Amino acid sequence: MDAAGAQVADECAQYAGQYQSGFITTQGGNLLCRKIIHLITDNQVKSQVSKVLYECERRMYKSVAFPAIGTGQAGQSSAKVADEMLDAIVEFARQKSVEHLQTVKIVIFQTNMLRDFYESMKKREDTDSSTTESWLSMVKNKLSTAIFGDRKQSPEKKKVMSLKKKVHLVIFEICGESQEKVDKTESWIKDLILKEQFENTISDKAIESFDETQITILEDLQRRKQVTIEFLDMLSPPEIKISGISRDVCLVSQEVREMIQQIRSAEEEQAKAELYYNLVEWRYPGSNDSFVAFDKLTNMQLELAKMSEKRFLNVEINRKSYKVNLNTLKATNDLGQTINLQRVTKDEGK
């Protein structure tokens, strides 16, 4: 209220006792917004968020920002609040009647709440595995940005390289006493071939991220195994079709699934690192008394270690191994040289 200014405080005093549906709406005052919706705390977080969302839609607002409702003086756990807020947002996003409200942000400055909100989103994604590009996946992607800040835009979609394989033809010459016996033998041979043939198609958005590393692995598998691998990268999501001898198709299919899982894990790790980087930045000394930010994965590892109350963590700085004391923020290398690190939260000075 102090940041909003006296005008907003006066409006609240004017509307005191006139709460409709548990809230009142005032001007934005000194805050960088047009309107402020003031809620009466009743510990029903999901209900309150839903009311605000529908009020925004009714007033044709395009965006709304929430704090982590109830985690302050109300003393509710951030995990419970995360679940209730995201439940409300997801249910709202399901409504086909929603036309105006396009952006929902949850503003979090407390680092310890980050994991609870991220896990709440991840839990919803896991239960929605039936449709890769479902409304829930779309909501999760938007919420990750809205809650934890803008990520860098993903690079332009990579063009998947085609696999080429030289096909060795086998020719059967069938001789027999009659055309009937020849035809019967031809049919028998075809049946044998078809019984050994199998085709499997794997569809996953992560296939877009396949690069030369995955292509090289697949080329090697295609060379060593009796299979043909085909990329159908014009589809959405893209597909990989594997055909050939049954046992080899099953083996190669498993290899492809493992590569997809590795890509997913790497992307998820990068996304989590980005989220932590938007809250806190770890730095090491550079040149001319300046400090340099750690890469985002190391930054996350340091922050997670500190949150877990670990005493030490080994990191690499300028290609040298250092042991970081997470209590003193000092790092020591194998030669006994010690440097001071910095841990700076992104809201400092705001």
N, C-alpha and C positions, 0 to 999 in steps of 0.2 A: 504494500500500500504506500509506503514511503516513496518508492521509486515512481509510482504512478502519479503522485502529486496531490495537491490539495483539492483540485477540481473533482477528482474521482472520489476522494474521501467525502466531499460535500454531497455528491450524487448518491453515495451509499447511505448517508445520513438522511437524505431526502426520501429515499425509497425504503427506509427501515420499516419492517413490519409488512411490506407489500410484496414479499417474495411470492412468485408464481412458479409452481412446479419445482420449488426448492432452489431457485436461483433468481438473480436480477442481472440486468445488462446495463453497463455504463459505457461512457466514452473511454478511449484508450489513454487519455491523459498524456503523461510524459513517456509512456512506453511505446515501442515501435509496433503498434497495432491500432486498428480502428476501434475495436470494441473489447471490453472485458466482461466475461460472464463470471459472476461471483456465486459460488456454491455454498449452501449450508451443509456443514460436515455432518454426515449421519452414518459413516463407516460402510455405506452401501456403494462401493466404488463403481462396480459395473453399472448399476442403475444411474448413477450420476453422470458417468461418461456417456451412456446412451442418451440421456436427456439432452446433454450439450450437443451431441452429434446431430440429433434430429432438429434441435433448435437452429443450429447452423444451416442445415439443409433448408429449413423453413424460411430462414432469412436470406437464403441464396448466397451465403458466405462461401468462398472458394477454399479457405484454409482455416485451420484451428490448431493451437498449440496447447498441450496440457503439461502441468508438472506431474511428478509421480505422486498422485493424490493419496493422502492418508499416511505417507511415510514420515511426516514431520511430527507435529504435536499429537496427532491421532495415534501414532506409535504402531501402525500396522506394518507387517513384514513386507519387504520389497518383493519377495517371491509371490506372495498372495496378491499384492497390488498389481504386479505384472500380469498375472493370469487374468484377473478381473478386467483390467483395462483392455488387454488384447482380445479377450472374449467379446467385450462390447464392440470394439472396432471391427472385428471379423464378422460378427453378426450384422452390423450396420452395412459393411461392404457387400454382404450377400443380397441386400435389398435391391431389386431391379428398379425401384422407383427413385433411387439416388441419382440426381442429375448435376447438382451444383458443387457439393463439397468434394474437392479433389485431393487435398493434402491434409493429413493428420500427423502432427508432430508430438512426440513425447520428449520433453526436455529434461535431461538427467545430467547433473554435475558430479554426483557422488560415485566414485569409481566402484565401490563395493556393490552398487545396484546393477552395474553393467551386466554381470554374469547372469543374474536372475532374469532380466528382460531378454537377454539373448537366448537363454535356455528355454524360456517360455515360447519364443518364436520358433525355435528349433523343434520343440515338442509338437507344435501344430503342424510343422512341415512334415515330420515323420508320420503323423497319422493321416496325412493327405497324399500318400504315395501313389494312389490310383491314377491321378492326373497330374502330369509333370508341370504343365503350364496352367494349373487351376487358379481360381480366384485367390486361394490361400497363398500359393507361391508368389503371386503378384503382390498381395498385401504384405507378405514377409519382406520381399525385396524393397518395397517402398518404406516399410517401417524401419528397416535397418538403417536406411539413409536418414529418415526423419528423426529417429531417436538419437542416433550417434553421430550425425553429421554426414555431409556429402562425401562419398567415396569418389575416387578418380573414375572417370568413365572407362568402361571396359574397352580394350583395344578393338579395332575393326575386326569383324568376323573373319577368321582365317579361312582360306580356301583349302579344303582338304585335298591332299594329294591322292591321285589314283594309283592303285596297285596294279602292276602289270605282271601277267604270268604266261609263260609259254606253255601252250597246251600240246601235249603229245598225243596224237591220234593213234588209236588201235583199230586195225581193220581185221574183221573176221571174214574168211571165205568159207562158205558152207556148201558142201557137196552132198548129195543124197540120191536115193533111188527114185524119189518122186518129189514134185513141188510141194506136196502136202507135208512130207517129212522135213523138207528144208524149212518150210514156214513154221513148223512145230519147233524145230531146233532154234530158229531165230527168236521165236517167242520165249523159249526157255532161257536163252542167253540174256535177253532184255529183262526178264523177270529177276534173274540173278543180280544183274547190275543195279536195277531199281531197289532191290532189297538192301543193298549196301549203301545206297545214296541217301543223304539226309540234307536238309536245308534249315538253317536257323537265322532269324532276323532279330537283331538287337537294336532297340530304339532308345536313344537317350540324348538329352541336350548337351551333356558333357562331351559328346563326340565332336562337337564344334571345336573343342580345345585341343584335339589331337594335333600334334606337331610332328616334326621329323623324327623325334625319338620314338613315338608310338608307331609311326609309319615304318621305320626300320625294323622294329620288332615284328610287326605283322608281315612284312616282306620276308623275313627270315622264317616265320612260321609257315607261310604259304609255300616257300621253297622246300621246306623239310617235310611238310605234311601233305596229304592228298586232299587239299581243299582249294577252293577259289574264294577270295575275299573281295567283296564289292562295296564301295562307298556310295550311299544314296544321300549325298549331302545337300541336295536341293529340297529335300523334305523337311518338315518342321514337326517334331524334332528330327534331326538327321538319323539315318539308320546305317547299320553295317550288316550286310547279308553274307553268310558263310555257308557254302555248299560243298559237298564232297562225301568222302567215306564217313559213315556215322561216327565211329570212335574219334576220328580226327576233328570232325565238326564240333563234337562235344568238348574236346580238349581246347581247341582254339577259342570257342565261345567262352569258356571259363577264363582264358587269358584276357580276352577283351573286357569281360566284366571286372576283372581285377584292375585293369588299366583305368576303366571308368571310375572305379572306387578310389583309386589313387588320385585321380584328377579332382574328384569331389572333395576328398579330404584336404588336398592342397588348397583348393579354392576356399573351403570353409576356414582353414587356418589363416589364409590371407585376409579373409573378411573379418575374422575375429581380431586379427592384428590391427586392421584398419580402425576397428571400433575402439580398441584400447588407445591407439595413437591419437584419436580425437579427444581423449580425456586426459591423457598424461604423456609426457615426453621425457625419456631418459637421454642424457647427453654425456659425452666424454670430451676431454680437452682437445682442441684443434690447434691451429697456429695463431700467433698474435693474440694470445689470451682469449681466444674465442672458444665456443663449445660447439660440438657437432652432434646432431641427433643420431642415435642408433638406428639401424634398419628396423622396420616395423615388427618383424618377427622377434628379433632380440629384445626390442622394446616391450613386447607383450610378455616374453619369458621373464624379464626382470620384474615387471609389474605383478605377474601371477605369483612369482616366488616371494615377493614382498607381502602380497596379500595373504599368502599361505604361512607367513611368519617363518620362512626359511632364513637361515643365517648367511649362507653363501650360495653363489651361483657362478659357474664358469662361463665366460663369454669370450668372444674374439674381438679384439680391437686392433685395427691396422695389421691384420694377419698375425697377431701375437695373442697367445692365450693369457687371460687374466682371471683371477679369482676375486669376485666382487663380494665385499662385506655389505650386506643389505641393511645393516643397522647404522654403520658409519658412512656408507656410500663411498667407500674407498676401494680401489681395484689394484691388485698386486700381480705382477707378472712373474715368470719363472726366475728372473734375475733379481727379484726382490724390489724392483722399482714400483713405487706406489703413485697412483694418480687419483684425483678427486672427481667423482661423478656428480651430475646434477639430476634431480627428479623434479620436473616442473609440471604442475597441473594446468590444463589449458584455460581454466577459469580464473587463474591468478591475475590480479590486476584489473579484473572486470568489475 
